[in-house]
Amino acid sequence: MSAKTKETLLAIFLILVSAGVLTIKPAQEISMSPIGGDKVDTLLNIISYLILFYLSLIYWKSFLYVVTRNPLQFLLLAIVLFSMLWSEDLRNGLTYARGLIRIYLIAIYLALRFTLKEQMRFIALALGLGASLSMFFSTFMPDYIHKAPELEGMWTGIYGHKNELGYMMAWSTGVFLHLGLSVNRYRWLMWILCGISICLIILSRSTTSLTIVLTMVLLLPFFQFLKKTNYKLQVIMMSLGLMLLICFSLLLMNNVETLVGTSGKDLTLNGRSDLWEGVISQVWERPWFGYGYYGFWNSAAATNLRITFQWASNSHNGFLDLLLDLGFFGFLVFAAGFMRCLFMTLSRITYLAKKPEDYWPVQMLIIIIILNFTEARLLTPSWNWLMYVTTALTLTMEYQRNRQASTDKLTLITVQNTFST
């Protein structure tokens, strides 16, 4: 077995663990443990940490190089760790921070050893397996469909909750949509898995996930059109178009029940806006550095909110949770890193995009933005955060390689000209 094959297998294993397809969970009201019990999670975590420790020892110089090329991601992680000094929930903070470190190391490894196109194939494998298993278990085993009265009949797949299934299937639909429009080999399989993912979103009744899919579809012809315009117009139209589509997506999420005739509080923003008002008032109590990573919701400051909104264990908004945890200082570091990543994805479309799969990095950022308006998925050890950090670091490495190639080419031309004269 070649070294490249071994590295590929390790990368696939790490992505499978991160995507949650190796821990098959029934609906949460039935059991919080996966098949085989919590020992399965523990074993997979131990194996993944050992793999990352091994890889970081082998490639420690390269790991450090990636860190220095994108210091904003490292700075944000450092702020998280430093915030433990004033967190009132040190135990949970340390647990989730450990997960963030693992995600950061996985992202560095993927950015270092694999291109965006290779990563996209790994992601497709993991999400395709998750979609197939979710369809199988929910179809043939009732424990994988919600029984709770307020969620009855909504599919959970292998992820334990209907929102988790919908959120993962939004990612799955996106990757197979772009691959189905780009590849020739196994195109039929890409479209089948895309269709399965859409069906699972509908069966989970996840409004946010459906909104994400519709937004991605609407953006595809927009990106194609931009390829035919000049650079300045591209930048202006991309920025305006993204803002309009995000506003449209939020409006759709807020009124989707009226549009499609569904019912149930879990599908709307009902209750969240009142919660957000209370959260914002708490943000202003500690505006600069927050309450520490995962330090608010189990603190005395959150008591009134927890009593008033008994269903809330977070802000149901990733941006507000980030402000609570790290204050405006941490939020601005995140925003700077995110904008840098966004500009790199837009530049990539302008200069390099040839197929719809090349639009996938910017589509990933759009998924992250829309999702975090109704879910707290920023700066958590989740698939969402892995995709963001991996994209940011991979684009940075791609830029460095292209820059080095241009420098080498220019040097070669200079040398040739020197000898010719």
N, C-alpha and C positions, 0 to 999 in steps of 0.2 A: 504494500500500500504506500503510495507516494505521500510526501509531506503535505502537498496541497489537498489531497483527498482527506487526510486526517484532520487538517484545519477546517475543511468544509463540514465534516461530520461534527466536530466540536461546536462550530458556529450554529449548525442546525439544531443540535441538542439544546444549546443555550436559548435559542429563539423559541423552541418548543416549550421549554420550561416557562419562559417569560410570557408566552401566549396563553398559558394555562390549559393546554390541551392534554397534558399528562396527568392532571388531577381532575378527574371527572366528578363533579359535584351535583347532587340532587337539589331540588328547590330548598331554599334556606329554611322555610318553616318545617321542613321534614328533617333535615340534618344540615349542620354547618361543616361536616367533615366530608372529604372526598371518598370515593371507593378505596377501601384499604385502610381508611383512617388517617389521622393527622400525621402518622409516621411516614406516609408517602410524601407529603409536603416537606417534612424534615429531611428525608433522605435526598430528595431532589435538590433541596437548597444546599446540603452539604456537598454533594457532587459538583454542583455549579460553582460553589466557592473554591473548591479544590482545583477545578479546571482553570478558573480565573487566576488563582494564585500561581499555578504552573505557567500560564501564558504570560503573566506580568513579570515573572522571573526571567523567562526566555527573551522577551521583547522589552525589557525595562527601559532601555534607552529610547526605543521607538515610542513607547507609551508616554514618556516624558516629553518627547517632541510633539506629539499630538496635543498634550495638555498646554504646552506653551504657544501653539499655533492658534488656539481658541481659549484664551484665558478667562473669558466671561463665564463659560460653563463651569470652570474650576472655581472661580470666585463665588459663584452662587452656591456651590456645594460647600465651600468653606464658610460662608455666612450661615448656612443651615447648621453646620457643626458648632460654630461659635455661639449660635443662638441658644444652645442647650444650657448655657450659663444662667439664663434667666427664665427658662421654661419651667412651668409648674407640673408638667407631666413628662419627667425625664425618661421614664421607662418606655412609654410609647414612642417618644421622640427618638430615642436611641434605636429602637427596633426598626422604625421606618427609615431612619437615616442610614442604617446598615443596608437596607434595600436599595436606597438611592446610590450608595457607593457601588453596589453590585451592578446596577444598571449603567452607571458611568463607566465602569470597567468593560462591560460588554460592548457599550457604544464605542469606546476607544478601539477595542479589538476589531470590531466590524469595520470601522472607518479606516483602520490601518491595513487590513488584509483583503478587503473586498470592495468592489465598486458598487455604485448604487444599483446598477442592473443586476449584479449577482445577489445583492441583499434583497432585491424585490422578488427574486425567485425563491429565496429562503422564506420570506414572509408569506408568499403565496402558498408554499408547502404547509406552513404552520396553520394559516387561517383556513386553507382548504380542508385540512384534517379536522380542525375545530368545527367547521360548518357541517361536514359529513357526520361526525360523531353526534353533534347536537340534533341533527335531523333524525338519526337512528334512535337515540335514546328517548327523545321526546315523542317519537311516533309509537314506539313499542313498549315504553315503560312510563306509567303515569306519574312516577315520582319526579319526573323531569318537567312537569307542568305545575304551575302554582295551584295550591289548594286554598290559600288564604282568601277570605271573602272579598276583600278589596282588589285582589289580583287574580281571582279564580279564572282558569282557562288560559292564562297567558303563559306562553312557552318560556322555559328558562334554559333549555339546552344543557350543555355540560358545565355551565358557568354559575349556576346557583340562583340567579336572579334575572328577571326579564330585561332589566336595563343593561345588565352586563352582557347578556346575549345580544341585544340590539346594538350595543356599542361596538362589540367585536365584529358583528356582521356588517356594520357600516364600513369598517376597515376592510373586511373581506370583499364586500361588493366593490369598493373602490379599486383594490388591487387587481381583481379579476376583470373589471370593466376596462381598465387601461391595458392590461395584457391581452384581453380579447380583441382589442382594436389594433394591437401592435404586432403580435406574433403570428406566424403561420403554422408552426408545429404545435399540435395539441390545442388549436384554437377552439375546437368544439368543447373540449374539457373546460377551458376557461369560461365559456359562456354557460355551461351547465352549472358550474360552481357559483358563478355570479347569480344565476337564477335561484339556486338554493339559498344563497345568502339573503337575497331580497325577500324570498318567502319566509325565512326565519325572522326577519325584521317585522314583517306584517304580522306574523303569529305571536311575536313578543309584544306587539303594540307599542313599540318605542317611537314616539313622535320625533324626538331629537335625531335618532338614527335615520329615519325616513327623510327628514329635512336635509341631513348631511348628504345623502345619496342624490336627492334632487338638485342640490347646489353643485355637486361635482358634475352631474350631467349637463347642467346649464353652462358650466364653465368651459367645457370641452370645445365647442365652436368658438367661444370667445378667445381662447388661446390660439386656435388655428388662424383666426382673423388677424391677430396681433403679429403673427409671423410675416405678414405681407405689408406691414407699415414701417415707417422709420423709427429709429430708436427713441427719440424724445416723445413721439406720440405713443409709443408702446408703454413707456414708463407712466405717462399721464393716464392713459386708458386703463392700464392694469390697476393702478392705485384706486381710480374712481370706480372701476368695475368691481373690485374686491369689496370696497366699502358698501356699494349698493347691494351686492349679493348677500353680504353678511346681514345688513339691515332687513332685507327681504326674508332671509332665513329666520331671523328672530321674530318677525311679524307672523310668519307662517307657523312657527312653533306655538305662538300665543293664541292662534285662532284655528288650529288644525281640527279641533273637534267640530267646530261649526262647518268647516269645509268638507270633512269626510263623514260626518254624522256618527262619530264614535262617542263613547261616554266613559267617565271615570276620572277622578281627580289625579290619578297617577300619570295621566297623559298630558297634563297641562302645567302651566306655571302657577296654578292656584296655590296660594299659601306661601309661595317662595318670595314674592315681592314684599310681603309683611316681614318675613324673616330677614330679608336683605336690609330693610330699614334699620332693624335692631342691630345687625352685624356692622353696618356702616357707623352707627353711633359708637360701637365698641372699638372700631378701628381708630376713631379720633381720640380715644382715651390713651392709646399708645401708638401714635402715628409713625414714628420714625423707625423703630426696630421691632415693633410688634410684641407678641406674647411668647415668642420662641417657637421653634418648629414643633408642631402638634401640641402646643402648650396652652391653647385657649379653651377648647371644648370640654376639658375636664378640670378647668380652673374655677375659682370662686366667681370670676368675672362673667362666666357663661351661665351661672345658675338661673337667672331670670329668663334667659332665652331658652334654656332647656326645659323649664317649667311651662313656658308659654307654647313652645313648639316641641312637643314631646317626640315627634317623629324626626327631629333634626339632630344628627350627630356631626354635621358639617354645614357649611354655608349653602350647599347646592349651587355653588358658583366658584370655579377654580381661582378666579382673579381675586375675589373677596377673601377666600381662605389664605391665599398668598399674602395679602395685606395684613391679615390677622397674625400670621406666623412670623413674617419677616419685616413688616412695616413698609413704608415707602422706599426705604433704602434697598431692601431686597427686591421689591417690585421693580424698581428702576433698573437694577442689574439684569433681572430677567427680561424686561422689556427691551433693553439694549441688545441683549443676545438674540432675542426673537426677531427684532427688526433686522439685525445683521443677517440672520439666516433667511429671512423673507427676501431681502434684496439679492442674496446669492441665488435663491431659487428663481427669481424673476430674471436675473441676468442669464441664468442657465437656459431659460426658455428662449431668450432673445438670441443667444449665440450658438447654442448647442442642440436644441430640441429638433428632432427629426420625426419622432413617432409620439403618439399619445402617452406611451409609458414614460417619456421624458418629462411629462407634466406632473408626474406623481409626487415629487417632493413638495411642490407648492400646494397640491391638493391635500397632502398630509397636514400642512400647517393650517389650512382652512378647516379641516376636521377638528383640529385641536381648539381653534378659536370658537367654533360653533358649540362643540361639546361642553366647553367649560363655562358657557353661560347658564347651563342648568345642572351641571355635574361638577363636583370638585375633583378634577383629574390633573391639576398642575402640581408639580413638585411632590408627587406621590410615587411610590415604587409600583408603577403600573405599566401596561403596554403603551398607553398614551405617552408617558414620559420617555420611555425607551425609544419610541419612534422619533420624538422630537430631538433628543440629545444625539441619537445616531445620525439623523439627517444633518444636524448642525455641524457635527464633527466630520462627517463624510464629505460634505460640500467644502469645508475648509481644506481638507486634504486634497480634494480634487482641484481646488484653486491653486494650491501650492504646487501640485504636479504640473498643471498647465503652465504656471508661471515659470517653473524650472525648465520645462520643455521649450518655452519661448526664448528664455535666456540662452539655452544651449544652442538653439537654432540661430539666434543672432550672433553668438560667438563664432559658430561655424562659418556663417556667411562672411563675417569680418576677417577670419583667417584666410578664407578662400580668396577674398578680394585682395588681401595683403600679398599673397603669393602670386596672384595673377598680374599684379603691378610690378 
